[in-house]
Amino acid sequence: MPINRRHLLGITAAGAEILATSRRATAAQPISALGRDATQYGLRPGSLEDQTKILQRAIDDAARAQVPLALPPGVYRISTLRLQNGSQLVGVRGATRLVFTGGASMMTSEGARSLGLDGLVLDGGSIPLPTRRGLVHCLGGNDVRISDCEIVASGGSGIWLENVAGDISGNIITKTASTAIVSFDAKGLTVARNTIHDTNDNGIEIMRTSIGDDGTLVADNRIEDIKAGPGGSGQYGNAINAFRAGNVIVRGNRIRNCDYSAVRGNSASNIQITGNSVSDVREVALYSEFAFEGAVIANNTVDGAALGVSVCNFNEGGRLAVVQGNIIRNLLAKRPIGTAPDDDGGIGIYVEADTSVSGNVIENAPSFGIVAGWGKYLRDVAITGNVIRNAFVGIGVSVTAGAGTALVNNNMISDTPRGAVVGLDHARPITPDLTAEGAPRFAQVVVGVNAVRKLP
């Protein structure tokens, strides 16, 4: 049958009416469709009274019956609620608001499994919590799911997890007095698609009590405005911090405005830091340090940092890395107050041992495009196929006694007034440009064919 314009418009109008009817039906859906209605227990939206006892009774009853507990839109004042196996609280996103009146935490669980918080606003009211506590505090448990919630003004951490497996996703966490999300000794955790804004310590911490496998996936989060409130030399002010946690994957996150690092792996072996977008951080943007073996830092963009990438502490056992395909530019000459006084800024990439540095593009580095080694702490570094533009020194390589082998080959280096490739004594250039004819040679530094464009 031929379809004319009038017939097509009629089909379109009918489809729109069907869609509108469906939306009206969804909007009119009773709260009981989400689960057992908490108002059946006497819970009153908007009451000025503390309703902890009523809501606790409703939570326990629904958990025993293995059904979700639905909280209608409104404000509910509560202190501490305890969750048990199967506790699932469901609200209307942005409209169901629990306001904290005081206690160790708003929501706690211990060893509980199959927990769920969905569509709730948890307002901590900036009431101080004890140290090492979160507004939501879970000790042990499998299949813990916190999704599509808003956690605001926690007087400690936002979410604190220990020995937990589960999924923390789609939440908005703002104005946190400590760290938005803390995990210790995870057993299989995903932290994804959360928005974290304005914290006083760190954005996300993935920690272990001792070095070991962790495997947490930190993906597609938006993290901004992270302060180093307690001070220190890098313990705070980081968007994502992995400590002693092996096999952590940090990918696809958007990170902006941090006092220290965007991603900091400390003693975190086999960390993968890939595909993140980073801007306006004041220390090392992407960091793998201390006692680790294995790091992949690839395909990230860094625009504004004191140092783009650092893979360091060979003296502590830090080794084995790939730094590939990153764009790093507009570096700052100085690192924050509190870092070691001899830690320079203005460096694109810094590496020490058993590392390949390839395919990176570095622009506007006040000190060095790439640095390999610190004194004798240099071993088996290959620097190939990189593009370095507008740096004081293009590539610096340690040539002091005891330093190991480095290969510098097939790089494009331009606009580097102190030299394209220069030998270093720690941070101090001590040789002329090693790409020039008649330059001194060092047995452990192989300088191959590099394309060098000098300033006019």
Disulfide bonds with the S-S distance in Angstrom:
none
